[in-house]
Amino acid sequence: MLYDVAILGAGPSGLSAALALGRASRRVIVFDAGSPRNEAATHIHNFVTRDGTPPEEFRRLGREQLGKYPGVEFMDEAVLSVEGERDDFELLTVNETRIKARRIILCTGMIDEMLDIPGFSEAWGHSIYQCPYCHGWEVKGQRWGYLAIGTEALAHGFAAMLKNWSDDVVVFHPEEETLPDDIIAGLENHNVSRHVSPVKRLVVDGHKLTHVELADGQRIACNVLFAHPPQHQVKLVQSLELELDPQGFVQVDTMTRQTSRPGIYASGDLTTRAQGAIMAAATGTQAGAMVNYELSMSPT
Ligand SMILES: Cc1cc2nc3c(=O)[nH]c(=O)nc-3n(C[C@H](O)[C@H](O)[C@H](O)COP(=O)(O)OP(=O)(O)OC[C@H]3O[C@@H](n4cnc5c(N)ncnc54)[C@H](O)[C@@H]3O)c2cc1C
């Protein structure tokens, strides 16, 4: 069986790519390894018409709606390797299934690396968040913190922006010398307080953060923490040796979403730091439509 397109990943991006291709009567196979980036979250927010939907319900609805397009199939298996080239790719899954496809769309998301701080993993997605638009409204007005890892996010005013949701925002910064003067002034201007000391431990009650303990001995009350831990690509994407940008995201043509390897396209979190379910869905739709267009122009 030669599929027109193999989509790797059935999150918001992969499901949206499959919808565009299914509606174009393409033969599509969607693989999923079953480990979405937001699996610690209980609800998806900031997705119009789906605000407050549990992630598993979002995926179930996506698959249900795709059920009416006979060209779209699902295989809940991780893809281990992609060999071959445009028009003739061969995929091998974890259960040793081999599938052939003319085009590939990578929608595999990103892996967040849990920080080596006691309590971090337990609270991730429950009271440690990466995006205030996603989870800020539900916890607005509480004692918020921002865990600065390097200065880049601060330079973009992230901590100051958090004041939209809470008057009580504190920045935990590991080292004084990494914080430029203009950023210190900006934070003071926004009345954001700072603690300069490495975080030793996060005190959690179940999944709920209560305090941040610093290496200098201070124990600061804090219910909600924002952080942007490092991320990396899934192994399969690493193995493809695609061109990445300096932050490690897969580079794509902005119009076609083709990667540096002809016939391999990418959409969603793995291509950008501007990460969110609706943005991943939008680029998935774009990738699906562009692959369909490109297949229509190619000899069969
Ligand atoms: C804790 C948390 C909460 C969040 N809350 C929100 C929110 O409320 N609102 C919002 O807009 N955004 C939220 N986000 C961000 C949002 O989850 C992502 O932007 C979105 O899921 C990205 O969609 P995606 O399709 O690119 O990737 P994902 O949703 O991560 O899906 C990728 C899929 O690819 C699969 N996969 C990976 N490798 C393979 C392989 N080799 N073979 C087959 N399948 C593979 C994975 O199993 C996974 O199912 C949150 C993120 C986190 C971490």
The ligand as a Gaussian input file, in Angstrom:
#p B3LYP/6-31G(d) Opt

LIG

0 1
 C        1.593000      21.483000      30.390000
 C        1.189000      22.140000      29.097000
 C       -0.058000      22.718000      28.970000
 C       -0.440000      23.323000      27.778000
 N       -1.653000      23.942000      27.705000
 C       -2.015000      24.528000      26.571000
 C       -3.277000      25.214000      26.483000
 O       -4.066000      25.255000      27.434000
 N       -3.578000      25.829000      25.312000
 C       -2.730000      25.812000      24.237000
 O       -3.056000      26.387000      23.192000
 N       -1.545000      25.185000      24.304000
 C       -1.179000      24.550000      25.436000
 N        0.033000      23.937000      25.508000
 C        0.858000      23.858000      24.298000
 C        0.247000      22.785000      23.377000
 O        0.093000      21.565000      24.094000
 C        1.125000      22.550000      22.160000
 O        1.408000      23.788000      21.536000
 C        0.422000      21.623000      21.167000
 O        0.087000      20.391000      21.776000
 C        1.337000      21.380000      19.976000
 O        0.687000      20.526000      19.095000
 P        1.531000      19.574000      18.152000
 O        0.519000      18.839000      17.337000
 O        2.598000      20.342000      17.461000
 O        2.308000      18.578000      19.138000
 P        1.764000      17.578000      20.280000
 O        0.425000      17.975000      20.742000
 O        2.843000      17.469000      21.281000
 O        1.595000      16.211000      19.525000
 C        2.722000      15.517000      19.027000
 C        2.336000      14.070000      18.872000
 O        3.362000      13.405000      18.108000
 C        3.516000      12.111000      18.631000
 N        4.838000      11.595000      18.233000
 C        6.056000      12.010000      18.626000
 N        7.018000      11.281000      18.050000
 C        6.389000      10.368000      17.271000
 C        6.827000       9.302000      16.428000
 N        8.137000       9.048000      16.276000
 N        5.915000       8.541000      15.794000
 C        4.577000       8.794000      15.952000
 N        4.098000       9.793000      16.746000
 C        4.989000      10.565000      17.390000
 C        3.371000      12.278000      20.125000
 O        2.999000      11.057000      20.726000
 C        2.260000      13.342000      20.206000
 O        0.993000      12.732000      20.344000
 C        0.448000      23.337000      26.681000
 C        1.707000      22.740000      26.800000
 C        2.088000      22.161000      27.991000
 C        3.463000      21.558000      28.111000

